[in-house]
Amino acid sequence: MKLILPRPRRVDIDIKILARLRSRAGSGRGVVTNVGTGGLFVSTLFFLTVGDWVLVTFTIPGATDPVEILCEVRWARPLQDLVAIPGGLGLRFVETPVRATVLALELQRMGRQADRFSS
């Protein structure tokens, strides 16, 4: 019997966080649009293959030091004209899981605060 674990909770964030992506295939930029304790989604035109590892670098609003997290591409969606779904990369945190989890929880908290103020 295969054990199916629930998907980690994700939060869409209205705070646009610019991310720099670096991999063996090259580098690009994107915007973090949602985050969970297991990973994040980066809206980007920089296309990578499932299984590729990428170093994601960004600065949390209000912080001074950038954060670098090693991630694995779990899925990739190319940009399609006339489709409202953004192209980008679904990334799973690989290294520094405790630090990544703390970061994800902080970004989720910031997202919930932004929701309260916009309502």
C-alpha positions in Angstrom: 0.0 0.0 0.0 1.4 3.4 -1.0 1.3 6.1 1.7 0.0 9.4 0.4 1.1 12.4 2.4 -0.9 15.6 2.3 0.5 18.4 0.2 2.2 21.0 2.4 0.1 24.1 3.0 0.9 26.9 0.6 0.1 30.6 0.7 -0.2 32.9 -2.2 1.9 36.0 -1.5 1.0 39.5 -2.8 4.5 40.7 -1.8 6.4 40.4 -5.0 9.8 38.9 -4.2 12.3 39.1 -7.0 14.3 35.8 -7.2 17.6 35.1 -9.0 17.9 31.5 -10.3 21.2 29.8 -11.0 21.7 26.3 -12.4 24.1 24.5 -14.7 21.8 25.5 -17.5 22.4 29.2 -16.9 20.7 31.9 -14.9 17.5 33.9 -14.9 15.1 36.0 -12.8 11.6 35.5 -11.6 9.0 36.4 -9.0 8.1 34.3 -6.0 4.3 34.1 -6.1 3.5 31.4 -3.5 5.3 29.5 -0.8 4.9 26.5 1.5 7.0 24.7 4.0 8.1 22.3 1.2 8.9 24.7 -1.6 7.8 27.6 -3.6 6.6 28.7 -7.1 8.6 31.1 -9.1 6.9 32.8 -12.1 9.7 33.0 -14.7 10.5 32.7 -18.4 13.7 30.8 -17.4 12.9 27.2 -18.2 14.5 24.2 -16.5 13.8 20.5 -16.7 12.2 18.5 -13.9 14.9 17.2 -11.6 17.3 20.1 -12.2 18.7 21.7 -9.2 18.7 25.5 -8.9 20.0 28.0 -6.4 17.3 30.5 -5.6 18.5 33.9 -4.1 16.1 36.6 -2.9 15.7 39.1 -0.1 12.7 39.1 2.2 11.0 42.5 2.4 12.5 44.4 5.4 15.6 42.2 5.6 19.1 43.3 4.5 20.8 40.0 3.8 19.8 37.8 0.8 18.6 34.2 1.3 20.0 31.4 -0.8 18.1 28.1 -0.9 19.0 25.0 -3.0 15.9 23.7 -4.7 14.9 20.9 -7.1 12.5 21.5 -10.0 9.5 19.4 -9.3 7.5 20.7 -12.3 7.8 23.3 -15.0 5.1 25.1 -16.9 6.0 27.2 -20.0 4.4 30.6 -20.6 1.5 30.3 -22.9 0.0 33.2 -24.7 -3.7 33.9 -24.0 -3.7 31.7 -20.9 -4.2 33.3 -17.5 -2.0 30.7 -15.7 1.6 32.0 -15.3 4.5 30.1 -16.6 7.2 29.1 -14.1 8.8 26.5 -11.9 7.5 24.5 -8.9 10.5 24.1 -6.7 11.1 21.8 -3.7 13.5 22.9 -0.9 16.5 20.5 -0.9 19.1 21.9 1.4 18.8 23.8 4.7 15.2 22.5 5.3 14.9 24.1 8.7 16.0 27.5 7.4 13.7 27.0 4.4 10.8 26.1 6.6 11.3 29.2 8.8 11.5 31.3 5.7 8.3 29.8 4.3 6.5 30.3 7.6 7.6 34.0 7.7 6.5 34.6 4.2 3.2 33.0 4.9 2.7 35.2 7.9 3.6 38.3 5.8 1.1 37.1 3.2 -1.7 36.7 5.8 -1.0 40.1 7.2 -1.2 41.6 3.7 -4.6 39.9 3.2 -5.9 41.4 6.5 -4.9 44.9 5.5 -6.3 44.6 2.0 -9.7 43.4 3.1 
